[in-house]
Amino acid sequence: MGAEERIRPPSPGTSNRVTPENSLDNLKSIEAKLPVADSLFGGPAEQLAPECDEGNIEYKLKLVDVDDDRFDRLVTQLRYRLTEGLGEALYELGVGDDGKPHGLDENDLNESLSTLRRMAAAVGAEVTVLHCREGRSVGHVIEAIVRERPLDGGAGLIELRVAVVGNVDSGKSTLVGVLTRGQLDNGRGLARGHCFRHKHEVDNGRTSSVSQLTLGFGTNGSVTNYSSVRPHTQEEVLKESSKLVTFVDLCGHERYLKTTVFGLTGAVPDFGAVVLGANAGVQKMTREHIGLLLALRLPFFAVITKIDLAPANVLQETVDGLCKLLKGRNVRKMPYLVKDAGGCLSCARQLAEGARLVPVFQVSNVNGENLDLLRLFLNALPARRDWVDKRNDRVEFCIDDAFNVPGVGVVVAGTVLKGSVRLTHGQGPVLLLGPDTTGQFKRVQVKGIHTKAVAVDEVRAGQSASFAVKVVDGNKTDRQLKRAHVRKGMVLLDPELKPRATRAFAAEVFVLHHPTTIKRGYQPVVHARTVRQVAAVQDMNVELLRSGTRARVRFRFQHYPEYLSPGTPIIFREGNTRGIGVVKRVLYDDVDVKPMQVKKEALEEAAPVVTPLGT
């Protein structure tokens, strides 16, 4: 069934209010005290796609008169769905395996909810009712999310990364500040100040660096950042959350495009959020950033801000312009204007499944309009990357920043790509730091770990972290580690990997856009994870490269060696030129490399969903 057919039409008057109670009476009693726009109850339930044996979505017609044997089978099934959803599972009560929403009467629905909560308690999870609709035959259909409680130390915590991109002055930092602080903007830049890292950013209101802020959700779906009178500290948010959404706030100005590309490749985001102002519409950098998200194959959603500022006709022009761009032949996506909780939950499910859908939210950071829908969407959005299998691998940590902390020494920050790092009696493992400008690695020991600005004893693959490190070998002079010795693009690796730095690599590339032709000797800037360096085209298996051409290309870094591994995605750029690729082979200096055999004719293919770049 296609993406268009699976979308359920929106039903008016629904939102993300939740309740921990079992019975339908309690849901109704809460609903009676709320305005219609905040109701748990929607209109008639729509036909769903047939149930799939894989994934984290389970249909249950009813869970009544459950004996011990069936209860054990149901618990086993719930464990499987939670594993498939990386700690989250979505249950549709009152729905048959064919996707038909029959519905349940009040008694059966109350008992089914009670049984589901017993099942969740047996596996250390909690149930949150997200939505309630009218069944086709009788009663109601309930949509509930089951989420595992994190273990002590944050183990089992669900983490989601969202890269926030968009044109300058579109409201990216303001949106992130409002979501993470719980305080509406005053229309003069109050909220965005929480995202800025440098004084000049505060002065001119423009982001010029990569900043990360976190939004936490508890097992019952409540926001943990500001669920009390005062905003919680990072330590309290980490302790009370079962799911963390990390916003990677990126630059919007064309001048800082290289920093935006660095954040998109190095932060390993799960999703992208394209932000555009209702009063400005689709701009050149909006197209540029959408092109980058498409090139990296990142699912994304759109957020139109400042709807309180734009007149109705200007807002409609912005919506029409965005929809036209997304439906165009270079993007081939399907925009969906989210207006209620029903459409919101459906979009969250389908976006994670890889559908062509692009949910579009229209919000105001000043009066808070529709921000509850955006929070509900982020709460329901499942993680895309499966880090569990990588946690047993050898440690690989890519560095995207470094600091010199008084009294501590050098601290490196980045993302754990593989393995896990743990402190034992206050001391961590010995790892290799490098490569330096000569291609060498130093043995360093981890002496402290922080994640989300909170001291922890262990971090695992998929988590952002910072390590305090010290050199353990050599004389007193050799053991001195300075901030200047660490640069972006370096890595921390397990010594068992026996890593080697390289200056050359071969990649399978695809040229998204180039005004003329690319020949041997061409020197673009290559981005690979946190590596960012000029590399020359040494050889390729075609005579010339043009827009829409695929080829095997051999690159050589021009300044110093880097650490790369096969399978690493790359982006190369120079002026208006954009290209993507994958590292196929790492070439060391002691390996004899033969010239590439040139094809008789360049293989030219139409670009798949690419290049809305500035056109």
C-alpha angles and dihedrals in degrees: 000000000000126000092252092055095049096056113105114218114247122261118212125244104030134124144157104281111140136191132199093215126107107218131081088226090063091049091051093046091055091044091054090058094050131077115256093257090060097050125131089213124086136177128279116328117249129226112273130208114268114277116272122218090221128059133043100286119103129183119209122182090196140336102209133133090016114179124203096266094051091043090057090050091049091051091050090050091050091052089054093050091048091051091050090050095045091244101335132088131180119216124196108200117199094026125116125224089259090061095252111144100223094164134215132251119241097267095047091044093052092048092045091052090048091051092048090053091050089052091050092049090053091060098038097258139120133226125228123187108225104174143001126201138174115270121231095233105025144342121341144323117226126207111200135173122218114204129183119238111242118244124239112293093029097284110156092022112149110232127193127182122206120187109212112210136162144117122310114277092018093121102256098140092040091054092049091047093051093047096048099038100037092224120119119234120256093220092254103079103278097136098043092061089077091064100049121101102184136051094237089057090057091047098052099024094233126123113233100167140046113267129178127207128177134226115194130204125195125222089266093053097255121138109252097195095077110005092128136049094280129038112267123244119246090256091054092047092051092047097048099039129092092182130035125196110198115201114208101204108206135188123272103192118096089231090067098045092120089058090050092051089047090054094047093051100035103041093055095221123198096208140009129228116205110203123195131170117245090222095051105038126195112350135184094265090048088061091043094053094045087053090054092049090050092048090053090045092235118159110231144183130208129234121196109202134189094043088149089061102045123078116241095256093049091049090051091050090052092050092047092048092051093047091049091052094048093048093047122115092254095056106024096191130141115233118213121192107221112218105157145016095268094059090039094058093043091052093049091053096047096043090059090049091060099254121162088246122127112191112214120206125192110205143163121216091196103054097019096238112172094353088120089061091051091051091049090050092051091047092052096040108107125218115263104199121073106217096166096089092047094056091079094053127095114284117274118173122175116209120223099166143011134203139188108225116193111244092012107057129213117005121190122201131198145098130307104231098176139010129004135273119214135181116228115192089343096308128100132204126288111253137176117254118201166330100252123193089284094049096252129135127219126213109238134172125222110233101171139018130204129178123182087358091299125116111240137170098227142024127187139201111299097032130111112232146161124221130202104217139185132190113250104187135066134027126314093278094049092049092060109107117190132188089246090061092064123069136174111275096041120120142209111226140178109258089229089071090065092210125205129199120230139195097198136050139166120231139180103235139186121201110224097183137354126158094221131352136315118228136178111291094038111142118206128164109261121210117197114166101305094342113109118173143130112263128185124223102242099175142347138183094244131057095233138012122216136170110299094021126131122205146151108254133186114215129192124199112235103207114030140342123274137198113250135163131201114269095035111138117232138195121199125193141172123168106318092344118113129178140162134204150146128249108246102173137012112220119207125200093246092057119093107230120195123215115269117257108246117228118235091234129022112247106238120189135172112263114253111229097327146121113041080147112154095313 
